[in-house]
């Protein structure tokens, strides 16, 4: 065991050392490139960076707001779609077919096209009572698209629960709805938390697409700053803001996956 641990430690040190060497080589190659001074001036300008930090983070709050609203709606709508697809019996075939068509359609159409079609098409109908706010339709488009993806995640979680779980609940006198609510769904949701977080990482990045309809969020604000300064540093600032939000979510996903793996290994050891 002691020898294995020493070998493993040396392997980690070798990997870390090679990574550092590779990073140093890349930094030296980039910094010594003939065009690096111009790239640094255009993308890493300190003065423009300070100016951008004064306005872009404020616009980024709109991205966060879109993300939170859409996420709450997606969790509910996607669960409803997944439950409809799991309804048994021929009497529910039309509803199942509708749910399948919904998932297939919105997973097949690019998100940017859905945003364009709803954002410009729905207000153009001029139907009384239909909102014309571009931000509203941008959120609706994200909810429709991501609900299709998340519904499949939910459905995979529901299918992963062994049928004997529901059968045992029914034998205790629970109705199918009660068995689904108290036995199947709690297990299914717990199993799909990591893939759900991965989908929401993608959702956070796609909030920038709402800028295509006009709302001034972080990406649109960075475009405005670039147009006024003729410098691309604001894009770097916007990218860093998205990274600062998505990296913690990614690490949380990794932690949840590792925790579930340890739990399964512990359960297997107990058996």
Secondary structure, DSSP 8 states (H G I E B T S, - for coil): -HHHHHHHHHHHHHHHHHHHHHHHHHHHHHHTSTTHHHHHHHH--HHHHHHHTTTHHHHHHHHHHHHHHHHHHHHHHHHHHHHHHT--SGGGHHHHHHHHHHHHHHHHS-HHHHHHIIIIIIHHT--TT----HHHHHHHHHHHHHHHHHHHHHHHHHHHS-HHHHHHHHHTT--HHHHIIIIIHHHHHHHTHHHHHHHHHHHHHHGGGGGGGT---HHHHHHHHHHHHS-SHHHHHHHHHHHHHHHHHHHHHHHHHHHHHHHHHHHHHH-
